[in-house]
Amino acid sequence: MKFLSLIIQLSLFLLPIFSFGQGSFDLWVVETSGKGGSFSINPETAYALTDRPEYDNQPSFINEYQLVFSAADESGNFDIIVYNFEAKKFTNLTKTSDRNENSPRITDCGMYIAAVVSEPDKKQRLWLYPTSFEPAELLYDDIDPVGYYDWYDNKAAMFILGDSNKLVYAKGRDNLVEIDTEIARSINRRPKTSAITYLSTRETKSEQGQQAYQLKSYDIESGTRADLGYGLGGSQDFLWLDKNHLLMAQGNTIFTRKYSDENWKPIGRINSETHQNISRVAYSADLNVLVMAIERK
């Protein structure tokens, strides 16, 4: 794999986010079994991939073997780190002292790793880092401040921070579609569809003293909207395992459900004396592993 060999050629450093979401987190890995409705985790296989007092978070797979995440060094600067599961090595994709790179994800075309960059002038915009290691490119110069995002048709659906966080889709240079307001941070395209899914902080229900947000869908092609039930109380991170199955965590327990079934099913718990509260998650069907950001106690 060309990209795989290029990544390995980078100088190896494990350094070691954002104005929102800082804290002390590590990445944990757990093996998985099954697919779809039979998906499960094997809790006895769980282990800490990182173990530092700084921030290691926002994991995302970029290909069969490699994971990217955002990591802070001791001075509080954030860079993008690549972990290769095959080589079992960490590599800096970025190493900048004048800006912070966060929320890395591979683009639809596979030619870039995107990141939200907190720039020296305090702007927070979406940049593209070519896999060919050419200089980074600013994607949308007039959209700021960006928080989180996902892709459809090589264009970004973006969480824009403000008094009321909003979700927009950059359909064209002068065609910014506002999908919704008052949303949580997790934005995910439903696999093999043109639907962008997210959690609404406007529509909630109380669940054992915690607020559960409603999961919503907006189809970019048709413009249709759908309600997909509620997330778990106290949680605002979710992912699609496949086109029909969702995954969330609450505390240290992981749950799944079919999108058309509002009942979440617990599939296992990560037992740890040092870490609690799983937040962001990434899944590799090729490696059969789940990578979780877990807060240090």
C-alpha positions as CSV (number, residue, x, y, z in Angstrom):
1,M,0.0,0.0,0.0
2,K,1.6,3.3,-1.2
3,F,0.2,5.4,1.6
4,L,1.1,2.9,4.2
5,S,4.8,2.9,3.1
6,L,4.9,6.7,3.0
7,I,3.5,7.0,6.5
8,I,6.1,4.7,7.9
9,Q,8.9,6.9,6.3
10,L,8.0,9.8,8.6
11,S,10.2,10.3,11.6
12,L,8.8,8.4,14.5
13,F,7.6,10.5,17.5
14,L,4.8,9.9,20.0
15,L,4.0,13.3,21.2
16,P,2.9,12.9,23.8
17,I,-8.4,20.2,22.0
18,F,-9.6,22.2,21.2
19,S,-11.2,25.0,23.0
20,F,-14.0,22.6,23.6
21,G,-13.5,19.0,24.9
22,Q,-10.0,19.1,26.5
23,G,-9.1,16.7,29.3
24,S,-7.0,13.7,30.0
25,F,-8.0,10.8,27.8
26,D,-6.3,7.6,26.6
27,L,-7.1,5.3,23.7
28,W,-8.1,1.7,24.4
29,V,-8.6,-1.2,22.0
30,V,-10.9,-4.1,22.3
31,E,-11.4,-7.0,19.9
32,T,-14.8,-7.5,18.3
33,S,-16.7,-10.5,16.9
34,G,-19.6,-10.8,14.5
35,K,-21.3,-8.3,12.2
36,G,-24.6,-6.4,12.2
37,G,-27.0,-7.7,14.7
38,S,-24.6,-10.3,16.0
39,F,-21.8,-7.8,16.7
40,S,-20.1,-8.1,20.1
41,I,-17.0,-7.1,21.9
42,N,-14.6,-9.4,23.8
43,P,-13.9,-7.4,27.0
44,E,-11.1,-9.6,28.2
45,T,-9.0,-8.4,25.2
46,A,-9.2,-4.7,26.1
47,Y,-5.9,-2.9,26.5
48,A,-4.6,0.7,26.7
49,L,-3.1,1.8,23.4
50,T,-1.9,5.1,24.9
51,D,-1.1,5.8,28.6
52,R,-0.2,9.4,29.2
53,P,-1.6,12.2,31.4
54,E,-2.1,14.3,28.2
55,Y,-4.9,14.2,25.7
56,D,-5.2,11.3,23.3
57,N,-8.6,11.4,21.6
58,Q,-10.7,11.6,18.5
59,P,-9.7,8.3,16.9
60,S,-10.6,7.5,13.2
61,F,-9.5,4.8,10.9
62,I,-8.0,5.9,7.6
63,N,-7.5,2.5,6.0
64,E,-7.3,-1.2,6.9
65,Y,-4.3,-0.9,9.2
66,Q,-4.0,2.7,10.3
67,L,-5.7,4.9,12.9
68,V,-5.3,8.7,13.2
69,F,-6.0,10.6,16.4
70,S,-5.4,14.0,18.0
71,A,-2.7,14.1,20.8
72,A,-1.4,16.9,23.0
73,D,2.2,17.3,24.1
74,E,3.3,18.5,27.6
75,S,3.0,22.2,26.5
76,G,-0.6,21.7,25.3
77,N,0.0,21.7,21.5
78,F,-2.1,19.3,19.5
79,D,-0.8,17.2,16.6
80,I,-2.2,14.4,14.4
81,I,-0.7,11.0,15.2
82,V,-0.9,7.9,13.1
83,Y,-0.9,4.4,14.6
84,N,-0.1,1.4,12.4
85,F,-1.6,-1.7,13.8
86,E,0.5,-3.9,11.5
87,A,3.8,-2.3,12.5
88,K,2.7,-1.4,16.0
89,K,4.2,2.1,15.6
90,F,3.2,5.7,16.2
91,T,4.1,8.4,13.7
92,N,3.6,12.1,13.7
93,L,1.5,13.2,10.6
94,T,1.9,16.8,11.8
95,K,4.3,18.5,14.2
96,T,3.5,22.2,14.4
97,S,4.2,24.6,17.2
98,D,2.1,27.5,15.9
99,R,-1.3,25.7,15.5
100,N,-3.3,22.8,16.7
101,E,-4.7,20.0,14.6
102,N,-7.8,18.1,15.7
103,S,-10.5,15.8,14.5
104,P,-8.6,14.0,11.8
105,R,-10.5,12.0,9.2
106,I,-9.8,10.6,5.8
107,T,-11.6,12.3,2.9
108,D,-14.0,10.5,0.6
109,C,-11.4,10.5,-2.2
110,G,-8.8,9.0,0.1
111,M,-6.2,11.6,-1.0
112,Y,-6.2,13.7,2.1
113,I,-6.5,13.5,5.9
114,A,-8.7,16.4,6.9
115,A,-8.3,18.2,10.3
116,V,-9.9,21.1,12.1
117,V,-7.0,23.5,12.6
118,S,-6.8,26.2,15.3
119,E,-4.7,28.7,13.5
120,P,-2.3,31.4,15.0
121,D,-5.0,34.1,14.5
122,K,-7.5,31.9,16.5
123,K,-9.6,31.0,13.4
124,Q,-10.7,27.4,13.5
125,R,-11.1,26.0,10.0
126,L,-11.0,22.8,8.0
127,W,-7.7,21.9,6.3
128,L,-6.6,19.1,4.1
129,Y,-3.2,17.2,4.5
130,P,-2.3,15.4,1.3
131,T,-1.3,11.8,1.7
132,S,1.5,12.7,-0.8
133,F,3.0,14.9,2.0
134,E,2.7,18.1,0.0
135,P,1.8,21.3,2.0
136,A,-1.6,21.4,3.7
137,E,-4.5,23.2,1.9
138,L,-7.2,25.3,3.5
139,L,-10.6,23.9,2.3
140,Y,-13.2,26.6,3.2
141,D,-11.6,30.0,3.9
142,D,-14.9,31.6,4.9
143,I,-16.4,28.9,7.2
144,D,-15.3,29.4,10.8
145,P,-15.3,28.3,13.6
146,V,-15.6,24.6,12.6
147,G,-15.8,22.0,15.3
148,Y,-16.6,18.5,13.8
149,Y,-17.5,17.2,10.4
150,D,-18.1,14.3,8.1
151,W,-18.1,13.8,4.3
152,Y,-20.6,13.2,1.5
153,D,-19.7,13.5,-2.2
154,N,-16.3,15.0,-1.2
155,K,-18.0,17.9,0.5
156,A,-18.1,18.5,4.2
157,A,-21.1,18.6,6.6
158,M,-19.8,20.7,9.5
159,F,-20.6,21.5,13.1
160,I,-20.2,25.3,13.4
161,L,-19.7,26.6,16.9
162,G,-21.8,29.5,18.1
163,D,-24.4,30.6,20.6
164,S,-26.5,27.8,19.0
165,N,-24.3,25.2,17.4
166,K,-25.4,24.5,13.8
167,L,-24.9,21.9,11.2
168,V,-24.2,23.0,7.6
169,Y,-23.4,21.2,4.4
170,A,-21.1,22.9,1.8
171,K,-23.0,21.9,-1.3
172,G,-21.2,24.6,-3.4
173,R,-19.1,27.7,-3.1
174,D,-22.1,29.9,-2.7
175,N,-24.5,27.2,-1.6
176,L,-24.2,26.5,2.1
177,V,-27.1,24.4,3.3
178,E,-28.1,24.8,6.9
179,I,-29.3,21.4,8.1
180,D,-30.1,22.1,11.7
181,T,-29.3,24.1,14.9
182,E,-28.7,23.0,18.5
183,I,-26.8,19.9,17.7
184,A,-24.3,17.7,19.6
185,R,-20.7,17.2,18.4
186,S,-21.0,13.8,16.7
187,I,-21.7,14.0,13.0
188,N,-21.7,10.8,10.9
189,R,-22.8,9.9,7.4
190,R,-24.8,6.8,7.3
191,P,-22.8,4.2,5.3
192,K,-23.8,3.6,1.7
193,T,-26.4,6.5,1.8
194,S,-26.5,10.2,1.3
195,A,-27.8,10.8,4.8
196,I,-26.0,12.9,7.4
197,T,-26.9,11.8,11.0
198,Y,-26.5,13.8,14.2
199,L,-27.8,14.2,17.7
200,S,-30.2,17.1,18.4
201,T,-29.7,18.9,21.8
202,R,-33.1,20.6,21.3
203,E,-35.1,17.4,21.4
204,T,-34.3,15.4,24.5
205,K,-35.8,13.0,27.1
206,S,-34.8,12.3,30.6
207,E,-33.2,8.9,31.2
208,Q,-32.3,8.1,34.8
209,G,-31.5,11.7,35.6
210,Q,-29.5,12.3,32.4
211,Q,-30.5,13.9,29.1
212,A,-30.7,11.6,26.0
213,Y,-30.6,13.4,22.7
214,Q,-32.7,12.5,19.7
215,L,-30.8,11.0,16.7
216,K,-31.8,12.7,13.4
217,S,-31.0,12.2,9.8
218,Y,-30.9,14.6,6.8
219,D,-30.6,13.2,3.3
220,I,-28.4,15.4,1.2
221,E,-29.8,14.2,-2.2
222,S,-33.5,14.2,-1.4
223,G,-33.7,16.8,1.4
224,T,-35.8,14.4,3.5
225,R,-35.5,14.3,7.3
226,A,-36.0,11.4,9.7
227,D,-36.0,10.8,13.4
228,L,-34.1,7.7,14.5
229,G,-35.0,7.4,18.1
230,Y,-32.9,8.6,21.0
231,G,-29.3,8.1,22.0
232,L,-28.2,7.0,25.5
233,G,-28.5,9.3,28.5
234,G,-25.4,11.4,29.2
235,S,-23.7,10.4,25.9
236,Q,-23.2,12.4,22.7
237,D,-20.9,10.2,20.6
238,F,-22.1,7.5,18.2
239,L,-21.0,5.6,15.1
240,W,-22.5,3.4,12.4
241,L,-21.1,-0.1,12.4
242,D,-22.7,-0.6,9.0
243,K,-25.7,0.8,7.2
244,N,-28.2,-0.5,9.7
245,H,-26.5,-0.7,13.1
246,L,-25.5,1.9,15.6
247,L,-23.0,1.9,18.5
248,M,-22.8,4.1,21.6
249,A,-21.3,3.9,25.0
250,Q,-22.6,4.9,28.4
251,G,-20.0,5.0,31.2
252,N,-17.8,1.9,30.5
253,T,-20.6,-0.1,28.8
254,I,-21.0,-0.4,25.1
255,F,-24.4,-0.7,23.4
256,T,-25.7,-1.4,19.9
257,R,-29.0,-1.3,18.2
258,K,-30.6,-1.5,14.8
259,Y,-31.5,2.0,13.5
260,S,-35.2,1.1,13.3
261,D,-35.3,-0.3,16.9
262,E,-35.1,2.3,19.7
263,N,-34.0,-0.2,22.3
264,W,-30.2,-0.2,23.0
265,K,-28.6,-3.6,23.8
266,P,-25.6,-3.8,26.0
267,I,-22.8,-5.9,24.5
268,G,-20.0,-5.6,27.1
269,R,-18.2,-3.5,29.6
270,I,-14.6,-2.3,29.7
271,N,-13.4,-3.0,33.2
272,S,-10.7,-0.6,34.4
273,E,-9.5,0.8,37.7
274,T,-7.8,3.7,36.0
275,H,-10.2,4.8,33.2
276,Q,-13.9,5.7,33.0
277,N,-16.5,7.0,30.6
278,I,-16.0,6.0,27.0
279,S,-16.6,8.8,24.6
280,R,-15.5,8.8,20.9
281,V,-15.1,5.5,19.2
282,A,-13.8,4.1,15.9
283,Y,-14.4,0.7,14.4
284,S,-12.3,-1.3,11.9
285,A,-14.2,-4.2,10.2
286,D,-11.0,-5.3,8.7
287,L,-9.1,-5.7,12.0
288,N,-12.2,-6.5,14.0
289,V,-11.3,-4.0,16.7
290,L,-13.0,-1.0,18.4
291,V,-10.9,1.9,19.5
292,M,-12.3,4.0,22.3
293,A,-11.3,7.3,24.0
294,I,-11.7,6.8,27.7
295,E,-11.2,9.4,30.4
296,R,-8.5,9.0,33.0
297,K,-9.8,8.8,36.6
